[in-house]
Amino acid sequence: MLPKEYRLKKKRDFEIAFENGRFVGGALTTMKVWQINPQKYPKRGYAVDMLKIGFVVGKKVSKSAVKRNRVKRQMREVVRLLQKGGRLRQGYLLIVMAKPGILDVSYPEIEKDLTAVLARARVLL
């Protein structure tokens, strides 16, 4: 599981990332990436060395909550291993969103796509 300090949980944080972030797309996942600017939202307590990651799997992917949660767990594991290995840059809010085709592929393919999207977003070291 992703450590607590790296989880994006609050609705307002998701809104800020969606409003200000740039869009990066892949075959199975898409991502909103916002480089943290503490002066823009001083009351939120953002820091330049902070990394927060949120995961979204909508009902367009599957109506079954079991399948959606499985996809979220797989995406979290990919990001957790990258973060644990020190391969993610600090100073970003990331929202990872799954596309409907993600249910039909295996974990290594999800890992490959997600690392490619992170590299394209210039968040991967």
N, C-alpha and C positions, 0 to 999 in steps of 0.2 A: 504494500500500500504506500502511496505517496505521503511523505511526512507532512504534518499539519502546516508547517510554515510555508509550504509550497502550494497549498490548496487555495484556489479562488472560489469563495463560497458566497459572498454577499452579492445581492441583486444589483446594487449600485456599482460594484466593481465590474460586473459583467456589462452593465450599461455603458460605463466609461470606456471599456475596451472596445465595445461595438461602435460607439460614437467616434472615437479618436483613432482606432487601430486601422492598420492596412490589411487588406485581404490577400491571402496566399492560398492557392488551390493546388490540389493533387488529384489523383485518380480516385482514391478511396476516402480521403479526408480533406477538409478545408480548415483554414486557421485565420483568426483575427489576431494580429500582433500589434501591441502598443508599447513603444519604448517609454518607460516611466519618466514623467516630468513632474517632480514634486512641487514646483511652483504653480502649476496649473490647478492642482487640487490640494492645497495645503492642509485642509481639515481631514483628509483621508489618511494621513500619516504614511504616505508612500516614501520610500527611500530609493536612492539610485542603485543600491546593491540588492534590491528585492527581486524575487522571481515568484510569480503566482501563475498557476496553471489551472484552467477549468475545462471540463469535458462535457459536450452536449451530444446526445443521441436522440433525435426527434422521432415522433411517431411515423414519419415518412419512411424511416429505416425499417421499422417493424412495429406492429400493433402490440406485440408481446413484450411485456416488461422484462421477462426473463432474457430474451434475446438482446434487448437494448442494454441491459445491465452487463451482459457478457461482453459485448463490444466495448463498453466503458472500461471494464476491468482489463481487457487486453490493451487498450490504448494507454491506460494508466501505467501498466507494467512496462511498456516500451519507454515511456517518459521517465519512469522511476529509475530504470536501469541506466538511461542516458545521464540523468541528474546525478546518480550515485557515482558514475564514472567520471564526473566533472566535465561532461561534454556540452553542457548548456550554459549560455551566457546569462549573467545576472542583469537585472534592470529592465525586465519585461513583464507585461501581463499577456498571457497567451490563452486563447480559447480555441480548443480543438473540437471540430464538429465532424461527425461521421456522415458519409453519403450512403444512399441505399444499397449500393453494390458491396458494401463491406461485409455483409452477412455471408456472402458466397465464397469468401477467401479464407486462407489459413493465417495463423499468427505470423509466420515469417513474412508473408506478403504485406500484412498490416504494418509490421515493423519497418520493412523496406520503404513503403509509401510515406509513413510518418517521419522517418529520418530524412527522406528526400524533401518533404515539405518544410521541415525545420531548417534544413540546409538552405533551401531557397529563401526562407525568411531571414537568413543570416543570424540565427539564434544558436546554431550548432557550432561548436569549436572544432 
